[in-house]
Amino acid sequence: MTGKTVLITGATSGIGAHTARLLLDRGHRVAVTGRDETKLKSFLDETGHSDRLLGIIADAANWPATQAAVTRTVAHFGALHAAVANAGFIPADHPRTIADGDPELWAPMVLTNVLGPALLANAALPHLETTGGRLVLIGSVAGLKNSPANLYSATKWAVTGMAENLRMYATSRGVGVTLVNPGMTDTAFWQGGVPPVALSPEPVAEAICFALGQPSDVDLNTLTIRPVGQPV
């Protein structure tokens, strides 16, 4: 992988931001999206590489915004070689469950975590087909292991299924699809309540870059990365 263009959604912090920085350090061109203009500007200012880094205000769950982000990336850098569906979150009432949580808080999570990757796939696949590129979906160990009445987990199970059915479609068109499943990771996702056993974001970003660095004829499908000490 040399001098490729990668679009990462929800990349102003956490795993997405670390992935963007690694790719930039390795000579690639990166477009990142975020919903918060202040956070996006701060990320761009801190990261540098202004000639190879493009920031775009976009909500991953909004179709026109996602379509525009892909179009702008291709217009700015000339091509799209990989897209990473990284945007995702958990509602403020976590760890409450489907049985006792607040339904008013659920829709944005479901739309971002499930609809978001589908929108990115729709917008990006024609460009990835042109370049023989790769689509990466950020899932979760929660999408492999159930927990009681956990709607977040259900959204990540949906991503697990989406990765496979997208793979079945994309492979005959020369596009690789990789699902990356992080375990507990020390990011803002936990809203200050990080578990005692958690990965730093850097190893997850390295796993994403490993997937992106595979030859175009290699369809690396699933990577699961947990911290040592996480039994589930």
SEMAR-226140 format. One record per atom (N, C-alpha, C, O): x, y, z; residue in one letter. Coordinates in steps of 0.02 Angstrom, whole numbers, plus 50000, padded with zeros to 5 digits. Layout:
// residues N
XYZA
...
***
This chain:
// residues 232
500434994050000M
500005000050000M
500445006250000M
500765007750050M
500465009749944T
500885015649937T
500485021449911T
500185021049857T
500475026949950G
500155033049927G
499425032249910G
499195034849859G
499045028649951K
498335027549938K
497915032949972K
498155036550016K
497285033449951T
496805038049982T
496295034050022T
495985029449996T
496215035950085V
495775032350131V
495295037250163V
495505042550187V
494655035650163L
494145039550197L
493935035850260L
493765029950258L
493935039450317I
493755036450382I
493195040650412I
493275046650422I
492635037450427T
492085041150459T
492185041350535T
492465036850565T
491945046750565G
491985047450637G
492685047050664G
492825043350711G
493145050850634A
493855049950647A
494185055750683A
494795056650676A
493805059650721T
494125065250757T
494405063250825T
494735067250857T
494285056950846S
494555054650909S
494585047050908S
494345043850861S
494875044150960G
494855036950969G
495195033050913G
495695035150885G
494915027250898I
495205022650849I
495285025950781I
495795025150748I
494775029550759G
494795032750693G
495365037750688G
495715037950637G
495455041850740A
495985046850739A
496665043650739A
497115045950703A
496755038450779H
497405034950780H
497555031650713H
498125031650690H
497035028950681T
497135025950615T
497335031250564T
497795030150524T
497005036850566A
497165042250520A
497895044450528A
498245045350478A
498125045150589R
498815047450602R
499315042250577R
499825044050547R
499175035850589L
499625030650565L
499685030750489L
500225030250461L
499115031350456L
499125031450383L
499505037550356L
499885036950308L
499405043250387L
499765049250367L
500525048350377L
500925050250334L
500705045550434D
501415044350448D
501735039750397D
502345039850386D
501315035550365R
501575030750317R
501495033150245R
501575029350197R
501325039550237G
501345042650171G
500695042650132G
500695044250072G
500135040750165H
499505040450129H
499115046950134H
499285051350173H
498595047450094R
498135053150096R
497505050950133R
497255045450122R
497265055250178V
496715053250221V
496185058750224V
496335064650232V
495565056650216A
494985060950228A
494635058350290A
494515052350296A
494465062850336V
494125060950397V
493475064850403V
493445070650384V
492955061550429T
492335065050442T
492195065450516T
492445061450555T
491805070550535G
491585071350603G
490975075850604G
490875079850558G
490565075250655R
489965079350660R
490085086050693R
489725090850681R
490605086350735D
490745092250775D
491295096350741D
491865094150736D
491125102350719E
491605106550683E
492205108350726E
492775108450702E
492085109750790T
492635111650834T
493125105850844T
493735106850840T
492865099850855K
493295093950864K
493675092450800K
494265090650801K
493335093250744L
493665091850680L
494235096750668L
494785094750648L
494115103150681K
494645108150671K
495235106850717K
495815107350696K
495085105050780S
495615103550828S
496035097550804S
496645097650809S
495705092450779F
496065086550754F
496505088450695F
497085086450692F
496235092350649L
496625094350590L
497235098550610L
497785097550584L
497135103150657D
497685107550679D
498225103450715D
498825104750704D
498025098650756E
498505094650795E
498885089750751E
499465088250764E
498545087250700T
498835081750661T
499305084150607T
499795080650591T
499185089950579G
499625092550526G
499505088850460G
498955086450447G
500035088450418H
499995085250353H
499435088250311H
499055084650279H
499375094750311S
498815098050279S
498765096550204S
498225097150175S
499325094650173D
499315093050102D
499005086150088D
498785084750033D
498985081850141R
498725075050131R
498145073350178R
497945067550182R
497875078350213L
497335077150260L
496755081850244L
496835087950240L
496165078850236L
495565082650220L
495055081350275L
494905075650291L
494775086750303G
494255086150354G
493575088050325G
493515093050290G
493075083950340I
492405085050313I
491885084550369I
491875079550404I
491475089650376I
490915089250424I
490375084850394I
490115086350340I
490215079350427A
489715074750401A
489465070250457A
489845068050500A
488815068950456D
488505064050500D
488475057450463D
488175057050410D
488785052250491A
488825045850457A
488145042750444A
488075038450400A
487635044750481A
486965041950473A
486535045950423A
485955044450414A
486835050950392N
486475055250345N
486705053850274N
487305054450259N
486245051850231W
486435049750164W
486735055450122W
487285054550095W
486415061250116P
486735066550076P
487435068350101P
487885069650061P
487515068450168A
488165070250196A
488695064950180A
489265066650164A
488505058650184T
488975053250169T
489155053150095T
489745052550077T
488665053950053Q
488785054149981Q
489245059949964Q
489695059249923Q
489115065649995A
489525071649981A
490245070650006A
490715073049974A
490325067150063A
490995066050089A
491405061750042A
491995063150030A
491105056550014V
491455052349966V
491615056249903V
492175055949878V
491125059949878T
491225063849817T
491785069049826T
492205069949783T
491785072349884R
492295077449897R
492985074349903R
493475077149880R
493025068549935T
493665065149942T
493965063449875T
494555064749862T
493555060549831V
493785058749764V
493985064949724V
494485064849688V
493585070249730A
493745076349694A
494405079449718A
494795082149679A
494515079049784H
495105082249814H
495745078349800H
496265081249784H
495705071549806F
496305067549801F
496355063549735F
496875060749720F
495815063449697G
495845060149631G
495615053049628G
495505050349574G
495535049749686A
495325042749687A
495155040849759A
495295044649805A
494855034949767L
494725032149833L
494945024949833L
494685020849793L
495415023249877H
495685016449879H
495415012349938H
495425006249937H
495165015749989A
494895012150047A
494415016750085A
494505022850087A
493915013650114A
493445017350157A
493355013450222A
493275007350221A
493365017050277V
493325013850343V
492695016550378V
492665022450395V
492205012050389A
491595013950425A
491735013350500A
491615008150530A
491985018750528N
492205018850598N
491705022150644N
491695020650704N
491295026750619A
490845030550662A
490365025950700A
490085021250671A
490285027250763G
489835023350805G
489835026050876G
490305029350897G
489295024650912F
489275026850982F
488765022751020F
488425018450993F
488725024251084I
488275020851129I
487865026151165I
488135031551180I
487235024951180P
486825030251211P
487035031951282P
487375028051316P
486825037751303A
487035040351368A
486785036151427A
487055036651481A
486265031951416D
486015028051472D
486355021151478D
486145017051519D
486875019951438H
487255013751445H
487535013351516H
487775018351542H
487515007451551P
487365000751526P
486644998451538P
486534992351545P
486165002851540R
485475000651546R
485284996651484R
485614997151432R
484754992651489T
484604987651438T
483974989451398T
483654994551411T
483804985251350I
483184986051313I
482594985851362I
482084989151350I
482654982151416A
482114981451464A
482014987551507A
481444989151526A
482554991151523D
482474996751570D
482795003251546D
482825008151583D
483045003451483G
483365009451457G
482855014451432G
482245013451437G
483105019851404D
482685025251379D
482625024851303D
483105026551268D
482055022551276P
481985021851204P
482095028251164P
482275027951105P
482005034051196E
482115040351162E
482845041351141E
482995045351097E
483295037551172L
484005038351158L
484275033451106L
484855033851087L
483865028751084W
484125023151045W
484215024650970W
484685022150940W
483765028550941A
483765029250868A
484425031850840A
484665029050791A
484745036950869P
485375039350841P
485915033850841P
486315033450794P
485935029750893M
486425024250895M
486295019250840M
486755017250804M
485675017150833V
485515012150781V
485665014850712V
485935011350670V
485485021150700L
485605024050634L
486355024750620L
486575023150565L
486735027050668T
487455027850658T
487805021050650T
488205020150605T
487645016450695N
488005010050697N
487815005250641N
488235001350619N
487195005550618V
486955000750568V
486855004050500V
487115001650449V
486475009450498L
486355012850435L
487005015950408L
487125015850348L
487405018850453G
488015022250432G
488475018150388G
488665020550334G
488665011950408P
489095007950364P
488775006350297P
489115006050246P
488105005350296A
487765003950233A
487795009950187A
487905009250126A
487705015950214L
487735021950173L
488445022850145L
488525024550086L
488945021750186L
489635022550162L
489775017450107L
490095019050057L
489545011350117A
489655006150066A
489335008250000A
489645007549947A
488715010650003N
488375012649942N
488745018149905N
488825017849844N
488995023049942A
489335028749911A
490035026849886A
490265029349835A
490375022449924A
491085021149910A
491205015449861A
491705015649824A
490765010449858L
490915004449819L
491065005749745L
491525002649718L
490705010249712P
490885011449641P
491605013949633P
491935012049584P
491835018049679H
492525020549676H
493025015149695H
493565014649665H
492855011049744L
493305005549764L
493355000349710L
493874997149702L
492814999449673E
492844994749616E
493334997149563E
493684993149532E
493355003649553T
493815006549504T
494545005549524T
494975004249481T
494685006049589T
495375005649613T
495574998749638T
496154997649656T
495094993949640G
495244987449671G
495384988349745G
495854985349772G
494964992349778G
495094994349847G
494784989849900G
494614984049887G
494714992749959R
494474988850017R
493994993050059R
494094999050069R
493474989750083L
493004992650130L
493124989350198L
493114983150203L
493224993350250V
493324990850317V
492744993050361V
492584998950364V
492434988350395L
491904989850442L
492174988550513L
492454983350527L
492074993450557I
492284992550626I
491694989650665I
491194993050678I
491774983350683G
491264979950722G
491434980150796G
491624985450822G
491384974550829S
491524974150901S
491484966950923S
491134962850893S
491854965350975V
491754958851008V
491024958051030V
490764952551033V
490694963751044A
489984963651062A
489554961351004A
488964959551013A
489834961250944G
489484958550886G
489624951250873G
489404948350824G
490014948250919L
490164941050916L
489904937350977L
489764931350974L
489844940951032K
489624938051096K
489034942051122K
489084948151132K
488484938751134N
487894942251159N
487954943851233N
488314940451271N
487594949051254S
487484950451325S
486754952151334S
486424954151285S
486474951451394P
485744951751402P
485444958451381P
485654963751406P
484964958251335A
484564964051316A
484984970151299A
484814975751318A
485524969051263N
486004974351248N
485904976651175N
486104973251129N
485584982451166L
485444984951099L
486074986851061L
486124985751001L
486574989651096Y
487214991051063Y
487494984751033Y
487714984750976Y
487504979351072S
487744972951047S
487364970850985S
487654968350937S
486704971850986A
486294969950928A
486494973950866A
486494971250810A
486664980350875T
486884984250816T
487544981550788T
487644981650728T
487974979150832K
488614976550808K
488544969550778K
488924967750734K
488054965750801W
487884959450767W
487654961050696W
487814957450649W
487284966550688A
487064968550621A
487664970150577A
487664968450518A
488164973450605V
488774975050567V
489144968650547V
489404968150492V
489154963650592T
489464957250576T
489124954150515T
489464951850469T
488464954050515G
488104951350458G
488194955450395G
488264952650341G
488204962050403M
488284966450345M
488974965350312M
489024965350251M
489484964450353A
490154963350325A
490164957250280A
490474957350227A
489844951850302E
489844945850261E
489424946550198E
489624944350145E
488824949650204N
488434950050143N
488724955250094N
488634954550033N
489064960350120L
489434964850075L
490024961350042L
490174962449984L
490364957050080R
490914953250052R
490684949049993R
491004948849940R
490124945650002M
489854941349949M
489714945349885M
489814942849830M
489494951449894Y
489354955749836Y
490004958649807Y
490094958549746Y
490444961049851A
491014964949828A
491574960749799A
491944963049755A
491634954549822T
492214950549800T
492214949249726T
492754948849695T
491624948549695S
491594947349623S
491724953749583S
491774953649522S
491774959349619R
491904965849587R
492604968449603R
492774974249590R
493024964049632G
493714965849644G
493834970049706G
494354973249712G
493344970249752V
493404974249813V
493444969649874V
493034965049881V
493924970849917G
493984967149979G
493564970250034G
493454976350035G
493314966050079V
492924968450136V
493204965350200V
493274959250204V
493374969550248T
493654967150311T
493254969750370T
493084975650373T
493084965250416L
492754966950478L
493284966850533L
493614961750543L
493364972450569V
493824972850625V
493424973350690V
493024977950698V
493534968550735N
493144968150797N
493584969650857N
493914965250883N
493584975950881P
493964977350942P
493594974851004P
492984974751007P
493994972751053G
493724971551119G
493694978151157G
493654983551126G
493714977751222M
493684983851263M
494284988251248M
494864986151253M
494144994551229T
494664999151207T
494585005851243T
494025008251251T
495135008651264D
495125014851303D
495015020851257D
495485023951232D
494375022451246T
494185028351206T
493615031951241T
493375029851294T
493405037551211A
492845041451239A
492185037651236A
491695039751267A
492175032151199F
491575027851196F
491295026351265F
490685026051274F
491745025351314W
491535023251381W
491295028951424W
491085027851481W
491315035051399Q
491065040951435Q
491365041551505Q
491025043051554Q
492015040251508G
492375040951571G
492405034851614G
492765034751664G
492025029551597G
492015023451638G
492395017851605G
492115012351597G
493025018951586V
493415013851550V
493525007751594V
493705008451652V
493405001651568P
493514995551607P
494234994951629P
494684997751597P
494364991251682P
495054990551707P
495504986851657P
496114987851656P
495214982551616V
495584979051564V
495364981951497V
494794980851476V
495804985551463A
495624988651400A
496244989751357A
496784991151383A
496164989051292L
496694990751245L
496774998251239L
496295001951251L
497365000551222S
497425007351197S
497195007251124S
497175001851094S
497005012951096P
496775012851026P
497305010950975P
497145008850920P
497945011750992E
498475010750943E
498485003650914E
498545003050853E
498424998250953P
498434991650922P
497844990450875P
497914986850825P
497274993450891V
496704992650846V
496834996350780V
496684993850726V
497125002350786A
497305006150725A
497815002250684A
497775002250622A
498284998950716E
498774994850680E
498434989150644E
498624987450588E
497934986150676A
497564980650644A
497204983050582A
497184979650531A
496904989050586I
496564991950529I
497064993250472I
496924991650414I
497634996050489C
498144997450439C
498414990950409C
498584990750350C
498454985750449F
498664979150423F
498174976750370F
498374974350317F
497534977450385A
497024975550336A
497084979750272A
497044977050217A
497174986250281L
497214990650223L
497844989450182L
497864991050123L
498354986650214G
498974985450179G
499014978850142G
499534977350112G
498484974850143Q
498494968450108Q
498494969550032Q
498214974450008Q
498804964949995P
498784965549922P
498064965349897P
497624962649931P
497954968249839S
497264968949813S
496934962249799S
496324961849795S
497334956949791D
497034950449777D
496934946249840D
496754940349836D
497044949349899V
496944945849963V
496324948749996V
496294954750011V
495834944450009D
495214946750043D
495244944550116D
494994939350135D
495564948650156L
495614947450228L
494954949350260L
494764955250259L
494584944550287N
493884945750304N
493754947850376N
493324952150387N
494094944950425T
493924946450495T
494544946750538T
494964942250536T
494604952050577L
495124952750628L
494784954350695L
494394959050700L
494934950350746T
494664951650813T
495254952850859T
495714948850862T
495224958450896I
495794960350938I
495524962251008I
495144967051015I
495734958451057R
495534959651127R
496154961051169R
496704959151151R
496054964451226P
496594964951274P
496684958251311P
496184954851324P
497294956451326V
497394950651369V
497044951951436V
497144957251467V
496654947151457G
496264947951519G
495534949051507G
495144949251555G
495324949951444Q
494604950451429Q
494354943551409Q
494484941351353Q
494004940151453P
493794933251439P
493224932651389P
493164927551355P
492794937751386V
492204937251343V
492374939351271V
491934939251228V
***
